[in-house]
Amino acid sequence: MLHATDFAENEYQDIYSGHLGGRTLPKFVIPREPSDPRTVYALIRDELALDGNSAQNLATFCTTWTEPEIHRLMDDCLGKNMIDKDEYPQTAEIESRCVHILANLWNSPSGARTIGCSTTGSSEAAMLAGLALKWRWRGAGRPNLVCGPVQVCWEKFARYFDVELRQVPLEPGATGLRPNQLRDHVDENTIGVVAILGVTYTCDYEPVAALAAELDAIQADTGLDIPLHVDAASGGFIAPFVQPELEWDFRIPRVASINSSGHKYGLAPLGVGWVVWRTADLLPEELVFRVDYLGGEMPTFALNFSRPAGEIVAQYYNFLRLGRAGYTAIQRVCLDTAAHLAGQIERMGPFTLLYGGDGALPAVCYTTTEDAGFSLYDLSTQLRIKGWQVPSYPLPANRQETVVQRVLVRHGISRDVVSLLAQDIRRGIKELTGVSPKRRQVGFHH
């Protein structure tokens, strides 16, 4: 008779009948003995299978599909600490190339000589840009930062670094900060104004050029010279390729710095962001640290010290692999897919589009009509049953009575997939109301 213990000495023991597979996995205490690597891998993989399908997560901006060559490059970089530039000089060179490619892409007047760095994401990049704004300010009172509906990283920056965050409420019908709102909120202690190229809540762009023009007028009237930072976490990898005529970047003299996320529409895997300054002198020298205990003196300006190099190398791979034409083709398809979904949504009847995927990010944002007969929160629950993650949430201050849903279209989200989503939205509405949504004719065009 064969006993379970007999498998212990068997090189090919069964995963689920071995000593680890036959019990619940440790959660509070490290095991006393090592275990077979294949068993550990399989059991952890089983737990991870309980997560949602990332391809159905239409709430996230982050990349969920990459080419196999990127996986191999990241494996090659697994042991490389990005900060150790003396030990890994070629990896540091690749980071520098990415910074200057982005400076050129964003029309820096000194793209080959400007300064910037990689980060773990656009949130860290935004904080570094905020620190530079605060350091250059030399007022007597408490510093403040003026913005519209921003991502929570700016609230963190304000709290962590003792800056008053003046979030301007949304005007009726507006999807972000508007130029006419600036004058009532800036003063001699304003370290900068943040413009968002891809508002998290609505996916629309704030009018960067018009905001800069209003700051020019304020300076002419009051003498206040207030810099503009562009949080292009998502739009920084969209606008240069599919909206090249839009002036939002360093073509506008008042734009001092730009941050973006490589792992969003930059198409790199999770864990990389970028910040670039218009010119090198806009990053105060006092904020740059020089360390010599990793093998040679090197400058560093980041909140994180040790971090992997793979995502940065993956970003460079994308630049070489895709080029302008490749990025343009991918982002254009994403925009067209978003516009297709917007048309489907609008034809259903009980929705009002706030943003239809045209002119800004590849996304759709909508609310319900007054006679819809269901809530978007309940619709999100219905969609979750089918595996879709579609967020519902209220708009920011002054428009919190409006609840919206947002669908993000990323590389790897095909037109077929969004058609299946639209089909499940119709089914969800029928489940909630007992009535199938109508396919009415509308005048939506991309």
C-alpha angles and dihedrals in degrees: 000000000000118000128201089243090062088071092063093082094039113105090213099046117166114261097225100042098047125100093271099038094052096063141042113280118258113267106172109020129047112244118258096228135036121255137214108281094223091054094048091048094049095047094048089046089053090055092047089053086070089068120095120269106267090212088062093048100106091166096073129082090199127111113262100172129055136166119260091245088065090054090053094048091050090051088052090054097044094111098042120106106209093212093060096083095161092058095041104032096158092053088050088051090053090052089051091049091053091051092052094043088055092045088055092044089053092047100247110183088227102031095157093048106033124105136241142130145214121258137183089266144328092284092064089042090054091051092051090051089049091051091053090051092050094046093052092049115091105184130143101230134053111305118242135194121209122213145139125235100336135178116267092257089078091053088051091049091052093048097042095046100035100248124145108239110212103197109190113219119241117263117229109284094006124126096199147349116330127207095238089062096060102076094062093052109040125080142154091294096054108119093190149320121252118217118193121221096197112015110224094224101047105012091229123129121249112232098260097177092049092048089051091049090053090050088051089054092047090052091050090052101038108015092241109143103198119179123224123225119195117214098204095166090148107007095054089080095038109046099052090057107035103018101036093151092060111102108215105121139064090317082083106074094213093060104101101175143002132204127194141169118246091193094058119054088343083079096224121131120267117293111054135097135161139218123188129182122215091237131003094249091065090072104073112234090224090069094058116090124202119208129186104182098090096066104287140017113281136167119239133184113175141101092235120059107187117042138142124269098212098089092052091050088048090054091054090047089056092050091053096037098048107023119185093305094052095047090046093052093048096046092044091054090049090052092048091049091050090050090050090053091047089056091050091049094048093049092056092075109222096076137082116204117229093177125009104192096266123122101003134032124357094257145101126229122185145157133205127266118246092256097045094117096215140062126246089232089061090046090053088054091051091051092048089060087063092047098259119134106206114160126224119196142147121263117250129274118330092019101052091122088071114083116195141185122219129200119191120204113208136173105291095033101110130199088250090057094051090047088056089048091052089050091053091047089057090049090048092052091050090049091052099041106020088235127102112232114249124245096228127176116252136175098242115141132173 
